[in-house]
Amino acid sequence: MKATYNKDDIKIFNADCFELMEKMNGKQMKVNTIMTSPPYNTGRTGQSQRSIDNYENRYDIHLDNMTEDEYLEWTVKLFNGYDSILIENGNILYNISYGSENPNILWRTINEIIVNTPFMIADNIIWKKKSALPNNVSPNKITRIVEYVFVIVRKTEFKTFNTNKQIKTIGKNGQNFYENIFNFVEAKNNDGSCKLNKATYSSELCEKLLAIYTKEGEIVFDSFMGTGTTAVACKNLNIKCIGSELSEGQCNFAKERLEALE
């Protein structure tokens, strides 16, 4: 485990997220927000070898091809790790979608989180992308231009978890009325193509989400940092960030992106 970038409260480790979370827990290190886009586990869905290759070659070193049961077990382990490092009333912003051949895995995953971890779904944010790619070749399934960002919190903290919502008015009886923040976000698909990772999201999306849930100076953790998108958004907003990424190549790519912002 080594830090490939460590400057201005942004730390990216070339490490397995489970090992890093265990180390953080041992040091009593807590984070305010977890924001990430995990592998979607769509590698086994294609019928042709070309389809399989297109799914499994989205990352430079990771094959996204666990069985469904393995993926669900892995997800429970992941959220137990999150529970160990997330502050009281912290929040998780979890961007996850599905392959067109197996839409059920997304909902099985969310159900597994609800049933077998300390967490629940507090909100579901719809992310509308700027474009829908690849072109639709299905005769019956509609073109998807949105993905989900699930706001996940501990079941015991559903009424108290942290956001940046502001009081708009106070009623005569003392009732607070808050600003409207709608669960629909429009943002770019990504920050540009990268051959090391073909499944990135955009810093524009990250910044819009962080504006709702995280304050300047707080700490964000991304367990699947990839090419550094979450870290770029945090740097732009003066938010601290810790991230882990298995791929040394993607860590170095993220380092170059962050150095270009200095």
TAHU-V332070 format. One record per helix or strand. SS is the DSSP state (helix for helix, strand for strand). FROM is the first residue (numbers start at 1). TO is the last residue. Records with the same first field share a line. If there is no record, write none. Layout:
SS: FROM-TO ; FROM-TO
This chain:
strand: 2-7 ; 10-14 ; 31-36 ; 59-59 ; 86-96 ; 119-128 ; 146-154 ; 167-170 ; 176-178 ; 184-186 ; 197-197 ; 219-222 ; 240-245
helix: 17-26 ; 49-56 ; 68-85 ; 104-116 ; 155-157 ; 203-213 ; 229-237 ; 248-260
